[in-house]
């Protein structure tokens, strides 16, 4: 755990180092922040003036039947109320504007961070958890600015000003009215501790719920195929119940604390009336003072009740910010990259004694040696789990090797800026992912430097133009989430076009035709050969009939290269490849 992460481990609402970091997010808007603080201080000062003005009006004008003075003081009090209201409106608008801008900036920062993470991080982290961090956790931080520390400070200062005014007016009556304060302080301390624990639990349960719902919506087809509706519903009921219970626990503490505050406030008011009335009858306390103290005590307990809500807001924001900062501070998950920018790639690729494991030393690739000359095409074949896809994951540096070297054009891949390398590599995966949006946007991925004419020309070469043009809106047709409105084969063809419009130096096809029927496969095979000309290409194929034209076939088994050569050479060798070939075509014959 980094030092920064240690600093936020407790999640305490009074972790001032964490508060400083939260408010440092408002640095670009410091003028608005300071203005909001100034307005809050002004409101804290103006609030206690009204009871004092009421006291003065009753004792000096009402008791003296001074109508003119009464009217003047009434107008002054009314003007003060209008002025306070205007400041309140201005402050509310300012703090909310500040909050929304801060969370906009933070959300962009988190999203950029997520795009830089290693794929291994996504392998180990539920998507629902990251959605919670990016959306609801960041939204909670907004309340720290609009309802959090600034307002808490204002409430505390108002209490301080009220106490000063009360002691100035009548110190004996002040002690009498605040004699019940120890009970309130103890209740507040217990409430603070309970709420902190409960809201950590609430945020945890929210992440669990989001993760479960996201996973099961994506996997609903599997749930229905295997008749898992009832079983999965039972799991959901349990998670939902725990989420409910966590919220109820937090609500319970409020349901106890607020009545305690009300009872204490009522007792305090009763003491004022009892002691103040005796003072009025005894002639050493004025009527105005007693009425002012009733107003003082109501104003005193109102911010205390608000402090409970605002403390709740602050607790939630602290817990959420702790999670977010813990995420973005962990640089161990950042995808590493070299410093050498790559403007051009010829396409010579070398794997030299490469060893790779996803977890510790459970190697899935063992001593891999591959040499691909510029413009040549190789095919990787083998049984499921042999390590074929791992090879191309390493070529794009989605994962880091443990031993050996990978070089492109004679330069160590780990010394090159990986983003500039990926600009020259296009990958077509078996599991095609399409974003919500039009066909054109999914092909260009919003790269406006790729013209519509280039897209259409490439689509024609690959045999995709015909079906795209028949869609209701052609290239502007919305494919919806993950391309749900298209067939598997159509999505695959779009992915081919997407790969080719970038004119890559290196082309990678990972089981790219396995989801295409025989008729479509025949249509695109000639186009694939055409697009491979002049390019270094790596093909992973399940159907061995599709790789007979490549320059070299590399056969993998259990992470090792067991054979290599052309199709004819491997057939004559009568080894592992021949066995795979015979099994496949025997299955086809059946």
Secondary structure by P-SEA (a helix, b strand, c coil): ccaaaaaaccccccaaaaaaaaaaccccaaaaaaaaaaaaaaaaaaaaaaaaaaaaaaaccccccaaaaaaaaaaaaaaaaaaaaaaaaaaaaaaaaaaaaaaaaaaaaaaaaaaaccaaaaacccaaaaaaaacaaaaaaaaaaaccaaaaaaaaaaaaaaaaaaaaacaaaaaaaacaaaaaaaaaaaaaaaaaaaaaaaaaaaaaaaaaaaaaaaaaaaaaaacaaaaaaaaaaaaaaaaaaaaaaaaaaaaaaaaaaaaaaaaaaaaaaaaaaaaaaaccccaaaaaaaaaaaaaaaaaaaaaaaaaaaaaaaaaaaaaaaaaaacccccccccccccccccccccccbbbbbcccccccccbbbbbbcccbbbbbbbcccccaaaaaaaaaccccccccccccccccccccaaaaaaaabbbbbcccccccccaaaaaacccccccaaaaaaaaaaacaaaaaaacccccccccccccccccaaaaaaaaaaaaccccccbbbbccccccccaaaaaaaaaaaaaaacccbbbbbcccccccccccbbbbbccccccccccaaaaaaaccaaaaaaaaaaaaaac
